[in-house]
Amino acid sequence: MADSTTQNSTTYLAVGPRVGIRHFTYADSEAFTALARASRELHRPWLAPPVTAEHYAAYAQQLIEDSSRAGFLICERDGGRIAGYININNIVEGAFRCGALGYGAFAHAAGKGLMTEGMGLVIAYAFGPALALHRLEINVQPRNAASIALARRCGFRLEGFSPDFLYIDGAWRDHERWALTREMVR
């Protein structure tokens, strides 16, 4: 029997050497929330993924049912354990064809390059026929060195600075704006 951190027999949308990406499901609640609870120190103060089944259900519902969002779990191919997640929020179609990325690694996978590999898969998926986006944006708090490093490794360029941009952890936080267009992908 698989442990609570492995995926059900879900098909990956794309695979790399060590990870595959797949959409969130409601059945991922127990595994996701256990990993989020175990990763609280890693995530604080940058993000707060759901740590209870109730919060996960509301979070997953938005990613599963709202067409302006797409959520991806980054799963280790060896066993299917969830390594992290990447969400594309605020998807705009028409002339803009853009989405804003939010992401987080889980503690057991941090620093192993799994998120970099997963981000590459999500970028290819977003710019491919499934979503047909032209631009992806990342908003990062300036002191979040790990998140900025991931954006850089994946080819995003720094485009600006936004004071008091997002309300996180009880306060309005400054953010750097990073972006990647389809033409920038090597």
C-alpha positions, 0 to 999 in steps of 0.5 A: 500500500502506498503512503499518504504522500504518493499520488493515486494512479493519475496520468501526468500532463508532462514528465521530466527525468525526475518529476511529472506534473498533474492537476490538483484533485480533491483526493490529494487533500490528506497528502498535500495538507500533511506536507504543508504542515511539515513545511510550515517553517520553510514557507513562513513568512512567504506563503501559507498553503492549506494545512487542513482538509477544509481549507484544502477543499476550498483551495482545490475547488478554485484551482479545479473549477475556476477557468481563470486558474490552473493548479499543478502538483509537482510529483516525484516520478519515483513513487509519486510523492508531491514535491511542490506545486505551481499555480497559474492564477489570473489567467487572462485570454484575448490579446493579453494571454497571460497568467500569474504564477504562485508556487511552493516546494515542500520541505523534503524536496527543497533544494533538490532541483525538483521545482526547477524541473517542474517549473520548466514543465509548467512553462512548456504546458502554459505556452503550449496548446493546452493554455496557449499563453504568451506571458507568465508573471511572478511576483516575489517578495525581495527577501525571498531568495529561493523564489527569486533564484527559481525565477532566474533559473527558469529564465524570468526577467526582472521587470519592476518593483511594486510597493505594498503589492500583496497582503501576506502574513498580516501586512501589505508586502513589497514585491519584485515583478518577474516575467517570461514570454513565449519568445524568451523560452530557449 
